[in-house]
Amino acid sequence: MPMKPGCSHMQRRTFLSRLGTGLSGIALANLLAEDGFAAAKRDPMAPREPHHKPKAKSVIWLFMEGGPSHIDLFDPKPKLNELHGQPMPASFGRPITAMGTGNNAIMGSPRKWKQYGQSGLWVSDWYPHIAEHVDDLAVLRSCWANGLNHVGSVCQMNTGDVLAGRPSLGSWLTYGLGSANRNLPTFVILTDDKEVVGGPKNWSAGFLPASFQGEQFRTGDSPILNLKSPEGVTVERQRGKLDFLKELNDRWSADKQEDSDLDARVASYELAYKMQATAPEAVDLTKETAATRALYGMDEEATSVFGANCLLARRLVERGVRFVELYCGSGSGWDAHSNIEGNHGKWCRASDKPIAGLLADLKARGLLEDTLVVWGGEFGRTPFNEKGNGRDHNPWGFTMWFAGGGAKGGRTIGTTDEIGLRAVERPAHVHDIHASILHMMGLDHLKLTYLHNGRAERATMTGGELVSELWNA
């Protein structure tokens, strides 16, 4: 193509290069504005506006670690008892499970089932107290996930991926909304007597700034250590030490803007300082009446630990904590490869009364409408037996339920097949569940992004569809 007089080849290239750079800058600025990076860098915990009007202000996630059996709790399957002891029909396929190829015999459920409430939802005799609250529960029977083992599956239910390294849902929510109480952590983890499978990676901030990671509390009478300053250390002296430490850290990190770990450490020092005045009252369960403590089962050995955690969760959301995750059966306690009667009998006793107490207490205090309560594990369990009297892992179809926070209770959503092996109607992947929780908290999972390695990452990766039946009439 002939060149026009006065216009050199180099000038044209320069023009196009500068034009491209300018457009890239506009696009980058837009991405940064959308994902809130600039605001989060200035003050990670500053409250931020949601994308739309939220249905809930807080989330309490009741994580039954190890995989509770949906077909023995909330998803009755009469066909199981009809086929008990027979080989699994070929029409259902032969899944590859964590422990084999699923060639074991169908195992019926000895549970007794009843319909409860005005809605008539079915619940087994393992959960008689929760059954009294079915009119507040939206039971999603068609969940599915990708992992076969506990480590990957617990990780996916928390972070969206079976591989470690991505931010947890609680971290995304904290990143999107900031803090509602600057004197307490925004994202809190409560466990029982063992470590969660996979440990802190399940509440990690991943590639998000480290300030958004979850804060694990201890079990027992002192959930937070070192709340009191050493004897002789005044408030003024404590404040002076922190100010001097911050000055040194600011100098050191002035040319290390991409390293968020130090920022998170400084923020944690400040939060710890503020918590010394606020947290002792927040975690002091002796402030509760004897009747309230009994409601949660704190006066009974089987329910005392999880009951205390459920009561603490209520106290935390009452004070503005946005996301509280409670593990029941830490260390894969619900993993019933054998003796499901003994295993699930134990963990159902441990969780039934405390969860029912939590729902009743939240409702009585007017908190349930603003608090989304989520129940479930990393997967369900198979309709065929393992070791004769247990069930294997089942990620292809399982149950979770939601209460409060805008969820419409007294309904079931989706179905599994006749034996409870696979989700067949309205399947809901882990990404769909995460997208829906974020939506109920006022965040659009498609807009909640963070620029990482040149890519606008989001909590639901490349998936996620809203399960709108949870809140639509």
N, C-alpha and C positions, 0 to 999 in steps of 0.2 A: 504494500500500500504506500503510495507516495507521501512523503513528509510535507507538511505545510511550511511555508517560509517562516523563519523565526521560531520554530518549535523543534528542539533537538530530541533525539531518542532518549538521552539521559533525563531530560526534563519531564518527559512523559512518564518514565519509570518512577521518577521521584514523586510526581503528582499522584500516581496510582498507589505507591507505597504509603504516602502520607494519608491518602484517603482511606486506605485499608486500616491503617493504624488508628485513625480517628473513629472509624466504625467499631473496631474492636474495643476501643476505650468506652464507647457508649454502651456496648453490650455488656462489658465487664462491670461498669457502674450500675447497670440495671440488675445484674445478677447479685452484686453486693447489696444493693438496696433491698432486693426481694428476700434474701436470706438473713437479713438483719446482722450481717457480719460486723459492720462498722459500729452499730449500737452495742453489740455484744462485747466487742473489744474494749469500748470505753468503760462500760460497767456491766459485767456479765449478768448480774442478778437484778438489774433495773427492771421493774415491771414493764411489759410490752403489751401492746394492744393485740387481741386475737384477730383472726381473719374474718370471723363472723360471730354473731351472738352465741356464746357458749350455752350448752345445756347443763354442764357440770363445772364446778370450781376445783374439785379434787378427785383423785382416783385412789381407791384402796383395792389392790390386787391381791387376792387370796390364792397363792400359788401352791397347789397340792403336788409337791415334787415327787416324781417317780411314776406318775401315770395312773390316775384313778380310773376304775372300770366304769365307763358310761353305761354299759349294758347291765350293770348291777346297781346303778344309782338313779339315773334320770331318763334312760332310753330303754323301756321294757321291750323285749323281743320274745313273744310266745313261741316263735318258730324254734328258738334255741332248745327249749324243753322238749319239743316234738322230735328234734333230731339228736337229742342228747346221746352220746356214746357212738354215734355213727360217723363215718368219714365225712369230711366237709364236701358237700356237693361240688362237682367239677364246674358247675355253672357260675360259681362265685370266684373261680380262679384260685391259683396257688401263690399267695404272696410270699416274697422272701422276707422273713422276719429277722429280728435281732439274733434269734437263737436257732434258726433253721429255715425250712421252706414251707412251713405251715401245713404239714401233713398229719398233724395230730387230730384226734377226734373232736367233734363239736362238744362243748361243755355247757349244759344248761345252767340257769341261774336259780339257786334255791331261795332267792329273795321273795318276800311278800310285798306286793305292790298295791297302792291305794291311790285314789284320786283325792285331791285336796283343794280347799278354797272354792270360791265361786267359779274360778276358771276350770277346775277339774284336772289340773296338771298331775301327771303321774310321778310319784316319788317312791323309792323302795324303803323298806323298814330299817335300812342302815342310817337314814337321815330323817328321823321323826320330827326333830325340832325345826330344821330348815323347811320341812314340808309345810309347816304352819305359815310360811311366808311366801308361798308360791304365787300369790296374786301380785307380788312385787317383782317376780323373776321373769326375765325374758330368756328362755332356754334355747340356746343355739345348738342343735343336735348334729350339725353337718360340718363341723370344723375338720380341717385336714392340714398336714404339715409335711415336711420333707425328710426329716431325720429319722433314723432307726434306733440310735442309741441315746442315752441320757445326756451325755456331754453336748453333742450337737443339737439335740432337740430342745434342751433347756436354754441353750444359747440362742436358737432361732426364736423361741417364744419371747425372749427378752430383747433381742437385737434385730430380728428379721432374717438372720443368716445362720446356717449351721456352723460356719467357720468364725472363729473369734476375731475380733478387731473392729467391729462396727459399733456405733453408739447404741446404747440401750434405749428403749422407748421412753423411760423416765428422763433420760438425758435430753432426748429430742424435745420432750415437753417442756423441760426446764429452759432449754435454749430458746424455744419459741415464745414462752410466756414470762420468763424471769421469775422473780420471787414475790410472794405475797406476804412474807414475813421475814424481814432482814435479820431477825434475831434467832432464827431456826433454819436448819437445812431445808431445801425445797424438795429434795428427793431422798427418802429414807428407806433403808432395808432392815427388816426384822426377821430373824431366823429363830429356830428352836435349838435343839441340843447338839446339832452337827453342822458341818460346813456344807454349803450348797455345792452341788456338783459343778465344777468349772470355776467356782469361786468368784472373785471380784470382776472378772470379765463380763459377767452377766449384768452388772450395773456400771460398767465402764462408760466413759464419754467417747471412747474410740478416737476418731479423728476430729471430733469437736474439741473446743478448748476444754482443758481438764477441769475447769470450774464447774462443769455441768455433770460430773459423775455423781453417783449415789453415795450416801453416807450410811455405813452400816452401824447400827446400834447393837449393843450387847444384850444378852438375855439376863434376867435377874433384877435385883433391886437397884443396880447402878448401870443403866443402859449407856451412859456416856461417862467416860473416865475423866478425871482431873478437872472437874467443873469448878472446884474451889482452888484459889491461889494458895501457895505455900504460906505458912504462918510468917507474918512479918512483911509480906509483900502487899503494899497498899495499892489501891486503884490507880493512883497517880504514877507510882513506880511501874506498874504493869503497862499503863498507857505509854509511858516514856520508852520502855523497852521495845514495844511494838512499833512506835514511830521511828525509832532509830534503826530498827531492823528493816523497816520498809524503805527508809532512805538508802541504806546500803544495797538492798535488792534492786531498787529503781536504778541506781547507778550501774550496777552490774548488767542489768537487762536492757539498758538503753539501746544497744545495738543488736539485740536479739529478739526482735519483734515477733518472730515466728514461733518462739518457744513459749507455749502457754503453761507449762508445768510450774514455773516460778510464779506467774500471775495467780495460778490456782492456790499455790502454797501461801502467798501473801493474803489472798482472800480468805483462806481457811483460818489463818491466824486471827484475822479481824472477826470472822464469824465465831470462833472459839471465845474471843473476848466478850462479844455480845451475849453469847449463850450462857456465860457464867452468871448473868443476871436473870435470864429468861428460862433456860432449859430446866433447871432444878424443879421449878414449879410444874412445867409441862409434863415431865416424866414421873412425877410423884403420884403413884396410883393410890397412895394412902389418903389422898384428898377425896377419893370417891367414897360414896356411902357403902355400907355393907350390902344393901340390896342391889346396888349396881354391880359390885364385885361378884355377887352370887349370880346375877343375870348372865355374866360371862363365864361362869363356872370356875372362878378363881379359887373357890373353897373346896374343889374336888381335885384329887391327884391327877386323874386322867386328862383333865381339861385346864389345869392351872397354868401351864406354860403358854399354850396358844391363846387361852382366854386373856392372859395378861397382855399379850401382843395385840390382840384385837381391841382391847380397851385402850391401850396406848395409841393405836392407830386412830381411834376416834378422837382422842385428846389432841393428836397432832393435826389432823385435818380441821379440827375446831379452831386451831390457832394459825391456820393459813398454810400448812404444808400441802403442797400440790399433789405429790405422788408418794404413796406409802405401799411398799410391796412386802407382804408377809408370807414367809415360807412355812408350810406345814409338812413335816416329813423331810426336812433338809437331809441331803445325802441319799436321795431316791428312796425315801421311806415307803412310798406307795407301790414300790416295784414288786408286784406279787407274782413272780414266776412259779412259786409254789405256795401252798397254804393260803389261798386268797381269803379264806374265812378268817383266819387269825390275823393276817396282815391288814386287810381292809376293816375288819372289826375294830382293831386298835385305832387306826387313824380316823375312822368315822366317829368313834367316841371322842377322840381328841379334838375334832373340829366342829362337830354338829352343834353342840350347845353354844360355844363361843361365837360361831358365825350367826346363829339365830339371835343371840344376844346383841351382837353388833347391829344387825338389821333393825331389831326392835328399838335399840337405844338411839340410833341415827334418826329413825322415824319419829320417835317421841320428842326429840330435840329439834325437829324441823331441819335436820341436816341431810336427810336422805335425798331430797330433791336436788341438792347441789353436789352430792357425792356419788360418783359412779363406783359401785362395788362389782368387781370382776372375780369370778371363781373358775378355776380350771387347772389342769396340769400341762405338761409338755406334749402329751398324747393320751390316747385311751388304751384299752386292752382288747385282745383278740377274742373272738367267739369260740375258738378252739383251745384245748387245754395244753398246758406244758407241765411236765412232771406229774401229770395225773390230776392235780388239784390247784393249778395256777393258770394264769393267762400271760401271753407274750405281749410285746409292745405293739400298739396299733396307731400309726400316724395317719391312716387313710380315712378314718371317720371317728370322731369323738365329740364330746359335749363340753361346752362352756356355758355359764350363765352370767347375766348382767342384771343389776338392780340399781334403782335410783339414777340420779344424774341424767334424767330425761328418758331413760329406758322405759318402754311400755311393758308393764308386768302382766303376768297371767297368760303368757303365750309361748308356744314353741315355734321355732323357725328352722326350716330344713329338716331333712330326714336322712337316715342311713338305710342300707338295704335290710332285708328281712332278718339277717343275723347280726347286724350291727358292725359289719366289717368295713364298708366303704360309704362315704357320703354320696348320695345319689340325687337329692333334691336340694337346691340352693347351697351348693358347696361354698364354704368360706375358708379361704387360706389364711395363714397367719398374717400375711400382709393386709388382707381385708379386715381382719380383726384390729390390727394396729391403726389402719386408716380410720376405722370407725371410732375407736377410742379418741384419737386426735380430733376428729370432727366434733365429738360430743364435748370436748374441751375447748372448742372454738378455733381449731387449727385445720387448715386445708393441707392434706399430706402432699398435694402437688405443688403447693406454694412454699411449704416449709423446707427450704433448701440450704445447703452449705457448700461453698466452693472448696473442693478438695482435689488436689492434683489436676486442676483444670476442668473438673467435672462438677456440675451442680448435683450433689448427692442429696438424697432424701430418705426418710425413715423406711419407706416401703420399697426402696430400691427401684426396680422397673415395673412393679406391680401395684396392687392395691385397689380394690373397689369397695365402696361403702356398703355395709349391710344395713341399709336404711330401714329395714323392717324392725330393727331394734328400737327405733324411736317414732316411726310413722304410725299413725292410728290405723 
